[in-house]
Amino acid sequence: MFDQTYDARLFQPLTLPSGQVIPNRIAKAAMEENMADARHLPGAALLGLYRQWGAGGAGMILTGNVMVAADAVTGPGGVVLDDRQPLAPFVAWAQAGRAHGTRMWMQINHPGRQVYAKTNPEAIAPSAVPVEMGRYSKLFTPPRAMTQDDIRRVIDQFATTAELAERAGFDGVEIHAAHGYLLSQFLSPLTNRRGDDWGGSLENRARILIEILRAVRARVSPGFGVGVKLNSADFQKGGFDAEDAVAVVRLLNLEAVDLVEISGGSYESPAMHGRPQQPAKRASTRAREAYFLDFARDIVAVAAMPVMVTGGIRSRATAEGALTPEDGRAGVAMVGIAQALAYAPDLPNRWKQREEVIEVPRVDWKSGLASLAT
């Protein structure tokens, strides 16, 4: 198991398996900023925001979704990086985040079926299973089942985007396999009904993620960070569950993975917004904070790499508690903070001096679809 230094706390460095050093244990987790320009490039507004986060004291910044395919975006303000995009805006983006010594990682993703019909007239998915959100279902493009060529193309697209991210000056990439996006769709038996080598058993459903990891590692340098964002569960009956998450991490242990981030949910069951329908034994999780911490501790028990937990952390006490063993179970190696840093970009610097709890408004997902977590 990964040897964590529990007395290091929030502001001590973390050395990843690749040798990369993260200055402290706080990460700015990914959010859907929707601030790209008309060409899906990071522009002045996005760079200004990341300069604030870079100066705010977090050890790592994870970007919002960067899509690997220009024909699969979640909205008009989404960022796309493929071999047809100019690299200079991404160089500037990396420099903005890294200016104060923070590690800057790019979250890379493909939305699969979670795309809007107005933006994407076509959608692909493991199987032709549409998004089911009641009266909102019509907003999403019904997907077609991916062919073998589609799968191989997507694997190459992830690897290309990772290679370009390193060329642009980013310190690493996080492969998004959570929140109901394409790789999460492959992992879930609800959305992956394939009968070939990419479906059926969990090993087959995880095959595309493993193939992407290997393709990325083949295209980047050894010291470049490669992480995976994974659901603790989908929180849908018959879907990807906590036991599946543990099994996938065991598969990831055999690969060159620097970090696993634990979150949960999808568009259909938005647990990432603080609505995980947890079993009764999980009910002790701190109200509105550290939604997935209990699940993450279970992952730490089997993980060969550092584990980060994201979801609802707003106080230094909760962040420190997540790093600390509790009830005989180990703490995580890092904490990811999203909404609190949207309201207080310098929160890590504040925490160096004192406790401060950031209050954030509760998003009414069902009534407005106002915020899609990355």
Rosetta blueprint (number, residue, H / E / L):
1 M L
2 F L
3 D L
4 Q L
5 T L
6 Y H
7 D H
8 A H
9 R L
10 L L
11 F L
12 Q L
13 P L
14 L E
15 T E
16 L L
17 P L
18 S L
19 G L
20 Q L
21 V E
22 I E
23 P L
24 N L
25 R L
26 I E
27 A E
28 K E
29 A L
30 A L
31 M L
32 E L
33 E L
34 N L
35 M L
36 A L
37 D L
38 A L
39 R L
40 H L
41 L L
42 P L
43 G L
44 A H
45 A H
46 L H
47 L H
48 G H
49 L H
50 Y H
51 R H
52 Q H
53 W H
54 G H
55 A H
56 G L
57 G L
58 A L
59 G L
60 M E
61 I E
62 L E
63 T L
64 G L
65 N L
66 V E
67 M E
68 V L
69 A L
70 A L
71 D L
72 A L
73 V L
74 T L
75 G L
76 P L
77 G L
78 G L
79 V E
80 V E
81 L L
82 D L
83 D L
84 R L
85 Q L
86 P L
87 L L
88 A H
89 P H
90 F H
91 V H
92 A H
93 W H
94 A H
95 Q H
96 A H
97 G H
98 R H
99 A L
100 H L
101 G L
102 T L
103 R E
104 M E
105 W E
106 M E
107 Q E
108 I E
109 N E
110 H L
111 P L
112 G L
113 R L
114 Q L
115 V L
116 Y E
117 A L
118 K L
119 T L
120 N L
121 P L
122 E L
123 A L
124 I E
125 A E
126 P L
127 S L
128 A L
129 V L
130 P L
131 V L
132 E L
133 M L
134 G H
135 R H
136 Y H
137 S H
138 K H
139 L H
140 F E
141 T L
142 P L
143 P L
144 R E
145 A E
146 M L
147 T L
148 Q H
149 D H
150 D H
151 I H
152 R H
153 R H
154 V H
155 I H
156 D H
157 Q H
158 F H
159 A H
160 T H
161 T H
162 A H
163 E H
164 L H
165 A H
166 E H
167 R H
168 A H
169 G L
170 F L
171 D L
172 G E
173 V E
174 E E
175 I E
176 H E
177 A E
178 A L
179 H L
180 G L
181 Y L
182 L H
183 L H
184 S H
185 Q H
186 F H
187 L H
188 S L
189 P L
190 L L
191 T L
192 N L
193 R L
194 R L
195 G L
196 D L
197 D L
198 W L
199 G L
200 G L
201 S L
202 L H
203 E H
204 N H
205 R H
206 A L
207 R H
208 I H
209 L H
210 I H
211 E H
212 I H
213 L H
214 R H
215 A H
216 V H
217 R H
218 A H
219 R H
220 V L
221 S L
222 P L
223 G L
224 F L
225 G E
226 V E
227 G E
228 V E
229 K E
230 L E
231 N E
232 S L
233 A L
234 D L
235 F L
236 Q L
237 K L
238 G L
239 G L
240 F L
241 D L
242 A H
243 E H
244 D H
245 A H
246 V H
247 A H
248 V H
249 V H
250 R H
251 L H
252 L H
253 N L
254 L L
255 E L
256 A L
257 V L
258 D L
259 L E
260 V E
261 E E
262 I E
263 S E
264 G L
265 G L
266 S L
267 Y L
268 E L
269 S L
270 P L
271 A H
272 M H
273 H H
274 G L
275 R L
276 P L
277 Q L
278 Q L
279 P L
280 A H
281 K H
282 R H
283 A L
284 S L
285 T L
286 R L
287 A L
288 R L
289 E L
290 A L
291 Y L
292 F L
293 L H
294 D H
295 F H
296 A H
297 R H
298 D H
299 I H
300 V H
301 A L
302 V L
303 A L
304 A L
305 M L
306 P L
307 V E
308 M E
309 V E
310 T E
311 G L
312 G L
313 I L
314 R L
315 S L
316 R H
317 A H
318 T H
319 A H
320 E H
321 G H
322 A H
323 L H
324 T L
325 P L
326 E E
327 D L
328 G L
329 R E
330 A L
331 G L
332 V L
333 A L
334 M E
335 V E
336 G E
337 I E
338 A L
339 Q H
340 A H
341 L H
342 A H
343 Y H
344 A L
345 P L
346 D L
347 L H
348 P H
349 N H
350 R H
351 W H
352 K H
353 Q H
354 R L
355 E L
356 E L
357 V L
358 I L
359 E L
360 V L
361 P L
362 R L
363 V L
364 D L
365 W H
366 K H
367 S H
368 G H
369 L L
370 A L
371 S L
372 L L
373 A L
374 T L
